[in-house]
Amino acid sequence: MNWTVMIEAAGDLAAEQVDPDRVDALIDVLADYHAAATAAPRRYGAQFDLDAPTAEKATEAALSAFCAAAHKAELPNWPIIHVEVMTVDEQETALAEPTFPDVLGVTEAAQMLGVSRQRLDQLTSRRDFPAPMVRLAAGPVWLRSSIEGFERHWDRRPGRPPKAAPAAAAKKLALAAKQAAKSTQAAKRAAKTARAAGRAAATTRGRQARPRTK
């Protein structure tokens, strides 16, 4: 099985800086492993590939190769502080995943919470509202996960329920319009009936008031 291994060694605060030429020499020594070396203040490391039946065997072989190469490159004999082993397939999968977090601007955060931009501005003054990941000239930017966390525990004020979904709101309006139409038709029928009753009553009174002919 093909493994990729990352190993790093570091010195204490009194250690001298690593000579860049020695780091280049480390790459040359590990050339058969297709290695890449790293260097930072008081530390150096390498990443390279090798074949081994298990992760344990890969770790043992990698540590042996790294220590031998560091000695040959005349690098300081510092203790190993980090070892990471994974299959090459796992590494390729990890590299293919996006590394930038999912973020929200003001408009997106307001939409998620079902409020206006002005109401969101009021909410940001709450002590439990998450701090933005960064503030840009265009406005603050939050991690999506932090806004989702706020939404889960947020108690909305009485009388201000969550904003209805467009489909539900449209359905309510259609029902209200239908009921209003029924009420209007009923009122028209009642008025028509009242007018007919009034005409009938007037006709009856007229007949009763007409004198009889002898």
Steps between C-alpha positions, in 0.01 A plus 500: 500500500622849415524743792587866533680605818561842655768531768623810683786553745549807721758646736456704815499881523879508525542304176660665200314567176500220243745542214298507172779313322461213749127487422579476128741220582218317682293508181790358303549215745128412489478537121398135453194566716386804294543714811417862570665676794380777728691742721396752763673672793658226713331215313517297178301218344425296192210333323560194286340180372587137567351153475412297809239236592355695795501849649720382787759360262482817291564713811799290606657506154436874456656593835806291424540655154443854626749478788764345274445766235515785756829364634645467148386856417673621818182641649469542880405185687178647638214292643207401278192703597253403228429188292201462272431195284223446248444312179564685176132454408391663827737788440361558150145495639594751770667730249188492281277625781446877526707656774316834516205495744140568398431865585206741496478872438236733644235417237552124527499506881177703504336257258603201712346657811190619313550867590578825324849645476395768749379238749824306454694815588302516826569133573875548464495715815388201707764346723422150374520591132814350341788728413578524128790303363626817334379854429541618143424834338179343368398391850551219752536136397395213726563128495181324391534259793502787753178652359339155495598455865344836593179413313463174695493669842353838403169578676312736275307784662126435565284628217781471248478143368742368240441640157254278313621317196383659171276203412330499841449876492346483152266221613382709797436802277302289252285356780436846645399632156263206449334559837468871424337420165250267670416769755445755221270265308300423815461874570379558145242222529381636836466851354306366199267306727445808716413713195252240374338479840474879511328514160257227601415680822441827314266330255300342780461832682385667175228243447380531855479882477301500166127587564238237402249590219128442575 
